[in-house]
């Protein structure tokens, strides 16, 4: 996609759907910021291409509503043509309000499919009481969504994960899995047949929550996993929230660091040839500065450009 085309200020085709009296200057800045960041992420990772049919996974949470609205806006201003098709997985959780999403999608005129699969009973039967259900639930959902994408002819599967989700996953892998990895903005699914994209990869969770509250989306809470206590991901969330209060630049810098990996200064022997390396006698700007201190700001690191 053309980055400039996505970020230009265009009339909002859905302005009529915005709650009355809530088009304040502050809201306008918030909305433009989310759209600009989503457009940049889509462009940076070439998420959407000419003729794509994007399956937007709509859970009923703030993230997925915001993603759908943002993609609809970008669909109207992008220099390419692509389709949007919303899909919701009704997992048959007790008390799930089945009418909410169809009513909302009919009102805004987005084509959709509601997939009914009783994964709730499977998860509650297989997972002992008191244990977290996320792993099994995710595997079941993933398989169903992959199958649905094939059925509707989708070329991309869009998920509503945001910047904070990516950071939480990075920390989970580092602290519990012994890996430096996270959920990327774009990847080939593990079935080898689908491409998953995360258009909100650059957007802060706090901004999404503010936007969703102003837009008055009909939020549907997840009663299966969203309310579970003591989740490892929740611990990561609390840690990042605390860091944000102490110094917001720490969190920004950590996210930016994932886009600036220096393999020669890590310990992964599969990414850098440590075995056969030899001194060349030629100065190397990336070479080791043996006795440099820990004051990174004095070495120019403070000038780093954050993704915003």
C-alpha positions as CSV (number, residue, x, y, z in Angstrom):
1,X,0.0,0.0,0.0
2,X,1.0,3.6,-0.5
3,X,1.8,4.9,2.9
4,X,1.0,8.5,2.0
5,X,-2.3,7.6,0.6
6,X,-3.3,5.7,3.7
7,X,-2.4,8.6,6.0
8,X,-4.0,11.5,4.2
9,X,-6.9,13.2,5.8
10,X,-10.0,12.1,4.0
11,X,-13.7,12.4,4.9
12,X,-14.8,9.6,7.2
13,X,-17.4,7.5,5.4
14,X,-18.7,6.3,8.7
15,X,-19.1,9.7,10.5
16,X,-22.8,9.1,10.7
17,X,-22.2,6.1,12.9
18,X,-20.2,8.1,15.5
19,X,-22.3,8.8,18.6
20,X,-23.9,12.2,18.6
21,X,-21.8,15.0,20.1
22,X,-18.6,13.0,20.5
23,X,-16.7,14.4,17.5
24,X,-14.5,16.5,19.8
25,X,-11.1,17.7,18.8
26,X,-9.6,15.2,21.3
27,X,-11.6,12.4,19.7
28,X,-10.5,13.5,16.2
29,X,-6.8,13.4,17.2
30,X,-7.3,9.9,18.7
31,X,-9.1,8.5,15.7
32,X,-6.6,9.9,13.2
33,X,-3.8,8.5,15.3
34,X,-5.2,5.0,15.3
35,X,-5.8,5.2,11.6
36,X,-2.4,6.5,10.9
37,X,-0.7,3.8,13.0
38,X,-2.7,1.1,11.4
39,X,-2.0,2.4,7.9
40,X,1.7,2.5,8.7
41,X,1.7,-1.0,10.0
42,X,-0.1,-2.3,7.0
43,X,2.3,-0.5,4.7
44,X,5.5,-1.5,6.7
45,X,4.6,-5.2,6.5
46,X,2.7,-5.2,3.2
47,X,-0.3,-6.7,5.0
48,X,-3.0,-6.0,2.4
49,X,-2.6,-6.3,-1.3
50,X,-4.7,-5.6,-4.4
51,X,-7.7,-7.9,-4.6
52,X,-7.3,-9.3,-1.1
53,X,-10.4,-10.7,0.7
54,X,-9.7,-9.9,4.4
55,X,-11.4,-12.0,6.9
56,X,-11.8,-9.8,10.0
57,X,-12.1,-11.9,13.1
58,X,-14.7,-10.1,15.2
59,X,-14.9,-11.2,18.9
60,X,-17.1,-8.5,20.2
61,X,-14.2,-6.9,22.1
62,X,-12.9,-3.3,21.8
63,X,-9.9,-4.4,19.8
64,X,-11.8,-6.2,17.0
65,X,-14.4,-3.5,16.7
66,X,-11.7,-0.9,16.4
67,X,-9.9,-3.0,13.8
68,X,-13.0,-3.4,11.7
69,X,-13.8,0.3,11.7
70,X,-10.2,1.2,10.9
71,X,-10.0,-1.2,8.0
72,X,-13.3,0.0,6.6
73,X,-11.9,3.6,6.7
74,X,-8.7,2.5,5.0
75,X,-10.7,0.5,2.5
76,X,-12.3,3.8,1.4
77,X,-9.0,5.8,1.0
78,X,-6.4,3.2,0.0
79,X,-5.0,3.2,-3.6
80,X,-5.9,-0.5,-3.9
81,X,-9.2,-2.5,-3.8
82,X,-9.8,-5.1,-1.1
83,X,-12.8,-6.8,0.4
84,X,-13.7,-7.0,4.1
85,X,-15.7,-10.0,5.4
86,X,-16.4,-10.2,9.2
87,X,-16.4,-13.6,11.0
88,X,-17.4,-14.3,14.5
89,X,-16.9,-17.6,16.3
90,X,-19.8,-18.3,18.7
91,X,-18.2,-20.8,21.1
92,X,-21.5,-21.4,22.9
93,X,-20.5,-19.8,26.2
94,X,-23.4,-19.6,28.6
95,X,-25.1,-16.3,28.3
96,X,-23.4,-15.3,25.1
97,X,-25.7,-12.6,23.5
98,X,-26.0,-14.1,20.0
99,X,-28.0,-11.2,18.6
100,X,-25.4,-8.4,19.3
101,X,-22.9,-8.9,16.5
102,X,-25.4,-9.7,13.7
103,X,-27.4,-6.6,14.7
104,X,-24.3,-4.4,14.7
105,X,-23.0,-5.8,11.4
106,X,-26.3,-5.5,9.7
107,X,-26.6,-1.9,10.8
108,X,-23.2,-0.9,9.3
109,X,-23.6,-3.0,6.2
110,X,-20.6,-5.4,6.6
111,X,-21.0,-8.9,5.1
112,X,-20.4,-11.5,7.8
113,X,-20.7,-15.1,8.9
114,X,-21.4,-16.4,12.4
115,X,-19.7,-19.8,12.9
116,X,-21.3,-21.8,15.7
117,X,-18.9,-24.3,17.4
118,X,-19.3,-25.6,20.9
119,X,-15.7,-25.3,22.0
120,X,-16.8,-24.1,25.4
121,X,-18.0,-27.6,26.4
122,X,-14.8,-29.2,25.0
123,X,-12.5,-26.8,26.9
124,X,-14.4,-27.1,30.2
125,X,-14.5,-30.9,29.9
126,X,-10.8,-31.2,29.1
127,X,-9.3,-28.6,31.4
128,X,-9.4,-29.3,35.2
129,X,-11.1,-26.7,37.4
130,X,-8.7,-24.0,38.4
131,X,-6.4,-24.4,35.4
132,X,-6.1,-21.8,32.6
133,X,-8.1,-22.6,29.5
134,X,-6.3,-20.3,27.0
135,X,-4.0,-22.8,25.3
136,X,-6.6,-25.3,24.3
137,X,-9.2,-22.6,23.5
138,X,-6.8,-20.9,21.2
139,X,-5.9,-24.1,19.4
140,X,-9.5,-24.9,18.8
141,X,-10.4,-21.4,17.7
142,X,-7.4,-21.3,15.4
143,X,-8.4,-24.4,13.5
144,X,-11.9,-23.3,13.1
145,X,-10.9,-19.9,11.8
146,X,-8.4,-21.4,9.3
147,X,-11.2,-23.7,8.0
148,X,-13.6,-20.8,7.7
149,X,-11.1,-18.7,5.8
150,X,-10.8,-21.4,3.2
151,X,-14.6,-21.7,3.0
152,X,-15.2,-18.0,2.3
153,X,-12.1,-17.6,0.0
154,X,-10.2,-15.3,2.3
155,X,-6.7,-14.4,1.4
156,X,-5.8,-12.8,4.7
157,X,-7.0,-13.3,8.3
158,X,-7.0,-10.1,10.4
159,X,-6.7,-10.3,14.1
160,X,-7.1,-7.5,16.6
161,X,-3.9,-7.8,18.6
162,X,-2.3,-4.5,19.4
163,X,1.1,-3.1,20.6
164,X,0.6,-4.2,24.2
165,X,-0.3,-7.8,23.2
166,X,2.9,-7.9,21.2
167,X,4.9,-6.7,24.2
168,X,3.2,-9.1,26.6
169,X,3.9,-12.0,24.2
170,X,7.6,-10.9,23.9
171,X,7.9,-10.9,27.7
172,X,6.1,-14.2,28.2
173,X,8.5,-15.9,25.7
174,X,11.5,-14.4,27.4
175,X,10.5,-15.0,31.0
176,X,8.7,-18.4,30.6
177,X,9.8,-19.8,27.3
178,X,13.5,-18.9,26.9
179,X,12.9,-17.4,23.5
180,X,13.3,-13.9,22.1
181,X,10.2,-13.8,19.9
182,X,6.7,-12.3,19.8
183,X,3.5,-12.3,17.7
184,X,4.6,-10.7,14.4
185,X,2.4,-8.2,12.5
186,X,2.2,-10.7,9.6
187,X,3.0,-14.4,9.4
188,X,2.2,-17.5,7.5
189,X,-0.1,-19.6,9.7
190,X,1.0,-23.0,11.1
191,X,-1.2,-24.7,8.6
192,X,0.9,-23.3,5.8
193,X,-2.2,-22.1,3.9
194,X,-3.2,-18.8,5.6
195,X,-1.6,-15.4,6.1
196,X,-2.4,-13.8,9.4
197,X,-2.2,-10.0,9.8
198,X,-2.4,-7.7,12.8
199,X,-3.3,-4.2,11.5
200,X,-3.3,-2.7,15.1
201,X,0.3,-3.8,15.8
202,X,1.4,-0.2,16.4
203,X,-1.6,0.9,18.3
204,X,-1.6,1.2,22.1
205,X,-4.3,-0.7,24.1
206,X,-5.1,2.5,26.1
207,X,-6.0,4.3,22.9
208,X,-8.2,1.5,21.7
209,X,-10.1,1.4,25.0
210,X,-10.6,5.2,24.8
211,X,-11.8,5.0,21.2
212,X,-14.1,2.0,21.9
213,X,-15.7,3.8,24.9
214,X,-16.4,7.0,22.9
215,X,-17.8,4.9,19.9
216,X,-20.0,3.0,22.4
217,X,-19.4,-0.3,20.8
218,X,-21.6,-3.2,22.1
219,X,-18.8,-5.0,23.9
220,X,-19.2,-8.7,24.6
221,X,-16.9,-9.9,27.4
222,X,-15.2,-13.3,27.2
223,X,-16.6,-15.3,30.1
224,X,-14.4,-18.3,29.4
225,X,-10.8,-16.9,29.6
226,X,-11.1,-13.2,30.1
227,X,-12.0,-13.5,33.7
228,X,-9.5,-16.1,34.8
229,X,-7.2,-14.9,37.6
230,X,-3.4,-15.4,37.9
231,X,-2.8,-15.7,34.2
232,X,0.9,-15.3,33.2
233,X,-0.2,-12.8,30.5
234,X,-1.9,-10.7,33.2
235,X,1.3,-10.7,35.2
236,X,3.1,-9.3,32.2
237,X,0.4,-6.7,31.8
238,X,0.7,-5.5,35.3
239,X,4.5,-5.3,35.0
240,X,4.3,-3.2,31.9
241,X,1.6,-1.0,33.4
242,X,4.0,-0.4,36.4
243,X,6.9,0.5,34.0
244,X,4.7,2.8,32.1
245,X,3.9,4.7,35.3
246,X,7.6,5.0,36.2
247,X,8.9,5.9,32.8
248,X,6.7,5.6,29.6
249,X,9.8,5.7,27.4
250,X,10.9,2.3,28.7
251,X,7.9,0.6,27.1
252,X,8.2,2.6,23.9
253,X,11.9,1.7,23.7
254,X,11.3,-2.0,24.2
255,X,8.7,-2.1,21.4
256,X,11.1,-0.2,19.1
257,X,13.9,-2.5,20.1
258,X,12.0,-5.4,18.4
259,X,12.4,-3.6,15.1
260,X,16.2,-3.1,15.6
261,X,17.7,-6.5,16.3
262,X,21.5,-6.8,16.1
263,X,22.3,-10.5,15.7
264,X,26.0,-10.0,16.2
265,X,25.3,-8.6,19.6
266,X,23.1,-11.4,20.8
267,X,23.9,-15.1,21.6
268,X,22.1,-17.0,18.9
269,X,24.7,-19.0,16.9
270,X,22.2,-19.7,14.2
271,X,21.8,-16.0,13.3
272,X,25.5,-15.0,13.5
273,X,28.7,-16.9,12.6
274,X,30.7,-16.6,15.8
275,X,32.8,-19.7,15.1
276,X,34.7,-18.4,12.0
277,X,34.8,-14.7,12.7
278,X,38.2,-13.0,12.5
279,X,39.5,-9.5,12.9
280,X,39.8,-7.8,9.5
281,X,41.8,-4.7,10.6
282,X,39.0,-2.6,9.2
283,X,36.9,-0.4,11.5
284,X,33.3,-1.6,11.9
285,X,30.7,0.7,13.3
286,X,28.9,-2.3,14.6
287,X,32.0,-3.7,16.3
288,X,32.2,-4.2,20.1
289,X,33.1,-1.1,22.2
290,X,34.7,-3.1,24.9
291,X,34.7,-0.8,27.9
292,X,31.8,1.5,27.2
293,X,29.7,2.4,30.2
294,X,26.0,1.7,30.7
295,X,24.9,5.3,30.2
296,X,23.3,4.7,26.8
297,X,22.0,8.3,26.6
298,X,25.6,9.5,26.4
299,X,26.2,7.2,23.4
300,X,23.3,8.7,21.4
301,X,20.7,6.0,22.2
302,X,18.4,8.6,23.5
303,X,17.9,9.9,20.0
304,X,16.1,6.6,19.0
305,X,13.1,7.2,16.8
306,X,10.0,5.6,18.4
307,X,7.1,4.1,16.4
308,X,4.1,6.3,17.1
